[in-house]
Amino acid sequence: MQFISVRDFRTSSAKIWKELPKEREMIITNNGKPIALLTPLTDRNLEENLSAIRQAQTIMALKQIQQQSIENGTNKITLQEINNEINLSRKEYKK
């Protein structure tokens, strides 16, 4: 996997687009930090790739939520406590 700075991306974009199919993935960086992923797409694989990326993002978000729940100690709340909180929130919202 190749890492490309934003500056190189701006100045050498034609070269990058040409190399992308054989590289398969390129990471765009800004000040050494990754900010974007380039991957080759076709009309045939666009929807599949978007779906896979969205699925991966969802899994990462769920893992982050689970970790925050453990850190906050809310991972031990019972279903009844959750339902009570939902009902209280709904009552407050309706006011």
Secondary structure, 3 states (H helix, E strand, C coil): CEEEEHHHHHHCHHHHHHHHHHHCCEEEEECCEEEEEECCCCCCCHHHHHHHHHHHHHHHHHHHHHHHHHHHCHHHCCHHHHHHHHHHHHHHHHC
